[in-house]
Amino acid sequence: MGKLKGLFLLVMGAMFLAGCIIPRYISYDGLVREPKDEQFLVRIYEENELDGITYEIIGEVSIEGCSCELEKMFAGLKEKVKKVGGEGIIQLRITGGIGGRISSDNYLISGKVIVLSVEKKD
């Protein structure tokens, strides 16, 4: 029993130190796609960059953490997009960072996951 309690405390401590940044994904179509390989570059697009390109929004991804971990948060989002077979993110939103007397330094980053089509829009 003492070993189990020690393991629990070790895991909880590691989660606390690591910040426990876990991206969440909501699928819009319920399809399971082939994950992209490790070297695949997930891009964050402005919608006007996709003019003339056909794409499909397949879901939404989000992640929460503090401002000291923004780079880690963006990396986590992109990694999640690769795992679900997405190719890019649009409609990126960053909310939070409200300061004051008691600083609330938590941010929520979210966006729509897309896959690009081979065919061009007319």
Secondary structure as GFF3:
##gff-version 3
##sequence-region A 1 122
A	DSSP	alpha_helix	2	18	.	.	.	ID=ss1
A	DSSP	beta_strand	24	27	.	.	.	ID=ss2
A	DSSP	beta_strand	43	44	.	.	.	ID=ss3
A	DSSP	three_ten_helix	47	50	.	.	.	ID=ss4
A	DSSP	beta_strand	53	66	.	.	.	ID=ss5
A	DSSP	three_ten_helix	67	69	.	.	.	ID=ss6
A	DSSP	alpha_helix	70	83	.	.	.	ID=ss7
A	DSSP	beta_strand	88	96	.	.	.	ID=ss8
A	DSSP	beta_strand	106	120	.	.	.	ID=ss9
###
